[in-house]
Amino acid sequence: MIGQRKFIKMWARTVGMPIGNTDNDKPEFLPITQTDVRKALAMRTFWILLHIITCLMIIAGNSKTLGWI
């Protein structure tokens, strides 16, 4: 569980979400609770994955059109 929390904290800070261990943890400027931060992080992660999948589909479609496949 500790490794998973460490990964979530690292990923949250990578995508710009202010997250700490508790609501009282740094960063102190948290405008929302940790629960809401985790929900927002899940939505942002979905959005990033959607963009990656879309780009891969565009590349695959163009590869077929150009005769690379």
C-alpha positions, 0 to 999 in steps of 0.5 A: 500500500505504501508503494501505491500511495507513493506512486499516486502522490508522484503522479498527482504532482506530475500532472499538477494536482496539489496533494498531500498525505492528509488535508492538513499536509503540505501544500497548505493552500489546498482549496479542496479536500484530499478526496476531491483531489483524488477524484480530480486526479482520476478524471485528469488521468482519464483525460490524459489517457484519452488523448494518448489513445486518440493520438495512437488511433490517428497514427494507426489510421494514417499509417494504413492510409500511407501504406506503412502497414 
